[in-house]
Amino acid sequence: MNTDPLTGLPLPATAIQRILYLSPKVHVYQIPPLTSTKGYNAASWTADNNQRQIFTARLRILETSIPSPTPTDSDHESVSTTILLEDPSSGQLFAAAPYTSPGVVEQALDSSRFFAVTVVGEGRKAILGIGFEERSEAFDFSISLQDAQRVLGFGGVNGTSNSSRGGAKSKKPEQEEPKRDFSLKAGETISINFAGRGRRARGEDNAGGGGGQARNEKSETDALFSIKPPPGTGVGAGGMPLLPPPPTAKSVKEERRRSRQTFEQKPEDLGFDDGEFGEFQ
């Protein structure tokens, strides 16, 4: 039967406990009072050949979840996490630290292997220092605490020892914005107003009357939709005129016919004469 890690009393039969982290060897120190608001320095704990070390313990992070006794509220359960310092040989509890807020465990300023832990027992509270022999163990310890923070829902500075995993499900869903239909209905059209068109038309209309308005609107429309020729073409590009269009098939035939008539040789050109010597006797 599972028991409460702080009181030792039995828990309900539906309670579930799991170990988030286990280290078989952790050094426990009686640390001096905090003298700076910045944090703790582990160098003072291990000074004078570890004179402040009081115990070598086994460390466990224990998570306890108790489902709601109400059948209609089955999605909710009470979750708590406790850091336990125990005798490595007998398993007897030496000190316990309920993880009710991230401030229960503070990392030392000068080392990643040492932490200050707030423990409670018999109505009293104390701050003990713990030190891991390997950096990898200290890293796994920190990761396990981060996982516990997500489960417990520590969103701010002050945390709570009990958390409801189904809390997110109990919240009312946010009202979704109704979807709008922007499609055109039967008979609807879209009109586009070009910028500056109305202002120019009105200004020139006031100056030149109704006939000028029609010309202005036409010239403005031509300016909006005209396509400029590419560079190097037209009269404006280096003074070169536009190339003439290619000749048609009819014009080519006429040109060939005229050239044949022009260059066709007559009998006189070959030395023949239609006069009295035009025929041989």
C-alpha positions in Angstrom: 0.0 0.0 0.0 1.3 3.4 -0.9 1.9 5.9 1.9 2.2 9.6 2.1 5.9 10.6 1.9 5.5 13.3 4.5 3.1 11.9 7.1 3.6 8.1 6.5 -0.2 7.6 6.4 -1.7 5.2 3.9 -3.0 6.7 0.7 -6.2 5.6 -1.1 -6.1 2.4 -3.1 -6.5 4.4 -6.3 -3.4 6.5 -5.7 -0.4 6.1 -8.0 3.2 6.9 -7.1 6.1 7.0 -9.5 9.8 7.9 -9.1 10.8 10.8 -11.4 14.5 10.6 -10.4 16.8 8.5 -8.2 20.4 9.2 -7.1 22.0 6.7 -4.8 24.6 9.1 -3.4 24.2 12.7 -2.6 26.2 14.8 -0.1 24.1 16.8 2.3 25.5 20.0 3.9 24.5 22.3 6.7 24.9 25.6 4.9 25.3 29.1 6.5 22.6 31.6 6.3 22.2 33.5 3.0 24.1 36.8 3.1 23.4 37.9 -0.5 20.2 38.3 -2.4 21.9 36.9 -5.5 22.0 33.4 -4.2 24.2 30.7 -2.6 27.9 29.9 -3.1 28.8 26.3 -2.7 32.5 27.1 -2.1 31.6 28.0 1.5 29.9 24.6 2.0 32.9 22.5 1.1 35.5 24.8 2.8 37.7 23.4 5.6 37.8 19.9 4.2 34.0 19.5 4.1 33.4 20.4 7.7 29.8 21.3 6.9 28.9 17.9 5.4 26.4 16.1 7.7 25.1 13.2 5.8 25.4 11.1 2.6 21.9 10.3 1.4 19.9 8.7 -1.3 17.8 11.2 -3.2 14.4 10.5 -4.8 11.9 12.7 -6.5 8.5 11.0 -5.9 5.3 12.0 -7.7 1.9 11.1 -6.1 -1.3 11.3 -8.1 -4.7 10.7 -6.5 -7.8 10.5 -8.8 -10.9 12.4 -7.9 -13.3 10.4 -5.8 -16.3 11.8 -7.7 -17.2 9.6 -10.6 -18.5 12.5 -12.6 -15.2 14.3 -12.2 -13.0 11.5 -13.4 -10.8 13.8 -15.6 -9.3 15.5 -12.6 -6.6 14.2 -10.2 -4.5 15.6 -7.4 -0.8 15.6 -8.2 2.0 16.4 -5.7 5.8 16.0 -6.0 8.2 15.6 -3.1 12.0 15.5 -2.9 13.1 12.8 -0.4 16.5 12.5 1.3 16.8 8.9 2.8 19.3 6.7 4.5 20.9 4.7 1.6 21.1 1.5 3.6 17.8 1.4 5.5 15.6 3.7 3.4 14.6 5.6 6.5 13.5 9.2 5.7 16.0 11.8 6.7 14.4 15.0 5.3 11.6 15.8 2.8 11.1 18.8 0.6 7.5 19.2 -0.8 8.0 20.7 -4.3 5.4 23.4 -4.0 7.2 26.1 -6.0 10.4 26.4 -8.2 12.0 28.3 -5.3 12.2 25.1 -3.2 15.3 24.2 -5.1 17.9 26.8 -5.9 21.1 26.1 -7.9 24.4 27.4 -6.5 25.9 30.4 -8.2 29.4 28.9 -8.5 28.7 25.3 -9.4 26.2 23.3 -11.4 26.5 20.3 -9.1 25.3 22.0 -5.9 21.8 23.0 -4.9 20.0 24.6 -1.8 16.9 22.7 -0.9 14.1 23.8 1.6 13.1 20.9 3.7 10.3 20.6 6.3 9.7 18.2 9.2 7.8 18.3 12.4 6.5 21.8 11.7 10.0 23.2 11.1 11.7 24.4 8.0 15.4 24.4 7.1 17.6 24.9 4.1 20.1 22.2 3.4 22.8 22.0 0.7 23.1 19.0 -1.6 25.9 18.1 -3.9 26.2 15.6 -6.7 29.5 13.9 -7.5 28.9 13.9 -11.3 27.6 16.7 -13.4 25.5 14.4 -15.4 23.5 13.5 -12.3 23.0 17.1 -11.4 21.8 17.7 -15.0 19.2 14.9 -14.8 18.1 16.2 -11.5 17.3 19.6 -13.0 15.5 18.1 -16.0 13.3 16.0 -13.7 12.4 19.2 -11.8 11.5 20.9 -15.0 9.2 18.0 -16.0 7.5 18.2 -12.5 6.9 22.0 -13.0 5.0 21.3 -16.3 2.9 18.6 -14.6 2.2 20.8 -11.5 1.4 23.8 -13.7 3.9 26.3 -12.2 3.0 29.3 -14.3 4.2 32.0 -11.9 6.4 32.5 -8.9 4.1 30.9 -6.3 3.2 27.3 -7.0 0.9 24.8 -5.3 1.6 21.3 -4.2 -1.6 19.9 -5.7 -2.4 20.2 -9.4 -5.3 19.0 -11.5 -4.2 17.4 -14.7 -7.7 17.7 -16.1 -7.9 21.4 -15.4 -7.5 22.3 -19.0 -10.4 20.1 -19.9 -12.7 21.8 -17.3 -12.3 25.2 -18.9 -15.0 26.4 -21.1 -13.9 26.4 -24.8 -13.3 29.8 -26.2 -16.0 31.0 -28.5 -14.9 30.7 -32.1 -15.5 33.6 -34.4 -18.3 32.8 -36.8 -17.2 32.1 -40.4 -18.1 34.8 -42.9 -19.2 34.1 -46.5 -17.4 36.6 -48.8 -18.6 34.9 -52.1 -20.6 37.0 -54.6 -24.3 36.4 -54.6 -26.4 36.2 -57.8 -26.6 39.7 -59.4 -23.8 41.2 -57.3 -20.9 43.0 -58.9 -17.6 44.5 -57.8 -16.6 48.1 -58.7 -13.0 49.2 -58.6 -12.1 52.9 -58.0 -8.7 53.8 -59.3 -6.8 56.2 -57.0 -6.7 59.8 -58.2 -9.2 59.3 -61.0 -12.1 61.0 -59.3 -10.0 63.9 -58.0 -8.5 64.7 -61.5 -11.8 64.3 -63.3 -13.5 66.7 -60.9 -10.7 69.3 -61.0 -10.6 69.4 -64.8 -14.3 69.4 -65.1 -14.6 72.5 -63.0 -12.0 74.2 -65.3 -13.2 73.0 -68.8 -16.8 72.0 -68.6 -18.6 68.8 -69.7 -16.7 68.3 -72.9 -13.4 68.6 -71.1 -14.5 66.0 -68.6 -14.9 63.4 -71.3 -11.5 64.1 -72.8 -9.9 64.1 -69.4 -11.5 60.8 -68.5 -10.3 59.3 -71.8 -6.8 60.6 -71.4 -6.7 59.5 -67.8 -7.8 56.0 -68.7 -5.2 55.9 -71.5 -2.5 56.9 -68.9 -3.6 54.2 -66.5 -3.7 51.4 -69.1 -1.1 52.4 -71.6 1.9 50.2 -72.0 5.3 51.8 -72.7 7.5 50.3 -75.4 10.6 48.5 -74.3 13.9 50.4 -74.3 15.6 50.8 -77.7 12.4 51.0 -79.8 10.3 53.9 -81.1 11.3 57.4 -82.3 12.4 58.5 -78.8 15.1 55.9 -78.5 18.2 57.5 -80.1 16.1 59.1 -82.8 15.6 55.8 -84.7 12.3 55.5 -86.4 10.1 52.4 -86.1 10.8 49.7 -88.6 8.2 49.4 -91.5 5.8 46.4 -91.5 6.9 43.4 -93.6 5.6 43.4 -97.2 2.6 41.4 -98.1 2.6 38.5 -100.6 0.7 40.7 -103.1 3.2 43.5 -103.0 6.1 41.0 -103.4 4.4 39.5 -106.6 3.9 43.0 -108.0 7.5 43.9 -107.4 8.7 40.8 -109.2 6.4 41.4 -112.1 7.7 45.0 -112.6 11.3 43.8 -112.3 10.8 41.2 -115.1 9.2 43.8 -117.3 12.1 46.2 -116.7 14.9 43.7 -117.3 13.2 41.6 -120.2 15.4 42.0 -123.4 13.7 42.9 -126.6 14.8 41.5 -130.1 16.4 44.9 -130.9 18.6 44.4 -128.0 19.8 41.1 -129.4 20.7 42.6 -132.9 17.5 41.7 -134.8 15.6 44.3 -136.9 12.0 44.2 -138.1 12.9 46.5 -141.1 14.0 45.6 -144.5 16.9 43.6 -143.2 14.8 41.9 -140.6 14.5 38.7 -142.5 17.1 36.6 -144.3 16.6 36.0 -148.1 
